[in-house]
Amino acid sequence: MIRVTCVGHIRTSVGRETVEVQEDGIKTSALIERLREMGRDDPNLGFSKFNTLVIVNGSSAFTAAADDRVIEDGDEVLLLPFSHGG
């Protein structure tokens, strides 16, 4: 299980702060697309793989567009939009 914490407008779009994904070895871009599918039937969601910072296990940070990054079972992921306020 991968535990995903969403903040800012990502949380608003998805409709909850935490999401548990039952998949091992998912690419970060695929994770973002899966969360976008959860987003309140709005095709114009304010987050994408190009404007989201992914932080894995509190140490590795990269954009979700870095398609070579794979999230594994047991990872904890924080999704932070580039424009998140202060």
Secondary structure as UniProt FT lines:
FT   STRAND          2..6
FT   HELIX           8..14
FT   STRAND          18..21
FT   STRAND          26..27
FT   HELIX           28..38
FT   TURN            40..41
FT   TURN            43..44
FT   TURN            49..50
FT   STRAND          52..56
FT   TURN            57..59
FT   STRAND          60..63
FT   TURN            64..65
FT   TURN            67..68
FT   STRAND          70..71
FT   TURN            73..74
FT   STRAND          76..81
//
